């Protein structure tokens, strides 16, 4: 997945536009501050309902985990692997009138967040520098591969790095030779399966007189074997588009759970026109092509020809699910946030949200929707700057929708913020979803799904409610699940003061117990005066579960 956010050099190009070469080689500008592409691979998910016997899941509170500081933030990408997040972000450092693109890697795989530098790339004067980062993890080894576009005076180039040698090293990117030499490589996409990494990108042929060499709509594919240092020679997988006026652009790569490669991309007859959304799989040959969204067949509306309008995810059965944004442009059709899933009868499309008025993108879902599938079902995130549901076009927040048995839930403002949170990216690992977003255009927030704790406890006394002699201690035994390490258990003990009133938790009844065996606890309360009592236990959030409170347990002391 990738995203480009505002910086002073991009903004200077006609109001935050991303320079992309046209089919004739001339450089044109496109809006970039909302551009993003998200790709996720889910191996343990169900299509539209929670997994059987899966624990009930909830979201942790979103916390700021990365603070780039005063450097200009250019964008970020994220993925998930073995329950942890992996993030690449770009910053722009200025010194002595020169600027440098800094590439950073962050992860919480060690239990806490660590951010390390990957590379520094000097920017060409008056160019945009490093843009559109991508990141993937090699499943067989856990090695990380990163790719970015480097905008230079001689055209866009790709840079790639990996930590497979133990430290960050560049990967060689052969760009063909002779009549197959290519240039102006941009818009990378990454995916990995087993010990293989694949890279897709847009590029043009060098000095070619063929029709194929005169367009920018070529999508090339390269592969990298884990442990290798060089990508394979690029293969043009859209050579069937080498006809006047046909373009395949801004690829998104993902593997299905069974290991089938998929490529989601935009198709158009003109690089600046509204586009269709198409999908290829396996060999990515023309015969595998499917049309997900046929717009702009009617009303002159559709995908708006930029990266960041769509995302792809798979359920456990291997069915692809897509979320994408349709622009209304100047037509009478308001902009729409769409969801599509491939079923036995083909692609089924659902409109999740429609702008309040035609031709307006200010109150619609952001151009960077994200989708993830896990044990709790399907969730979609987007950044809204909307009359709905906040009540003002100046408001901005990340909203979350969830697929239920009866349809889609209403959008929920995930962090309850206004005019601060944006650019959501989602991923799923081990059946649980993870969410990252940007606050104030600088700080990165992170939230993830964890199960609610299952607290089971019992009083050792007999009777209902159990009765104890005044001179005998009260013992409570129980367990907390899931748990992989000792739990902290707090016990609240209250005495009944009247028929409807209970006293505060007694200080002597508030205890913290660190258990010798993970998940199991025993609490003993010393002798109490005669009366009616109740107690319950609470556990804080851990890496295994959310915070939770058990049921009240009543007892009597005589």
Secondary structure, 3 states (H helix, E strand, C coil): CEECCCCHHHHCCCCCEEEEECCCCCEEEEECCCCEEEECCCCCCCCCCCCCCCCCEEECCCEEEECCCCCEEEEEEEEEECCEEEEEEEEEEEECCEEEEEEEEEECCCCCCEEEEEEEEECCCCCCEEEEEEEEECCCCCCEEEEEEEEECCEEEEEEEECCCCCCEECEECCCCHHHCEEEEEEEEEEEECCEEEEEEEEEECCCCCHHHHCCCEEEEEEEECCCCEECCCEECCHHHCCCCCEEEEEEEEECCCCCEEEEEEEECCCCCCEEEEEEECCCCHHHCEEEECCCCCCCCEECCCCCCEEEEECCCCCEEEEEEEECCCCCCCCEEEEEEEECCEEEEEEEEECCCCCCCCCCECCCCEEEEECCEEEEEEEECCCCCCCCCCCCEEEEEEEECCEECCCEECCCCCCCEEEEEEEEECCEEEEEEEECCCEEEEEEEEECCEEEEEECCCCCCEEECCCCCEEEEEEEECCCCCCEEEEEEEEECCCCCECCCCHHHCCEEECCCCCEEEEEECCCCCEEEEEEEEECCCCCECCEECCCEEEEEC
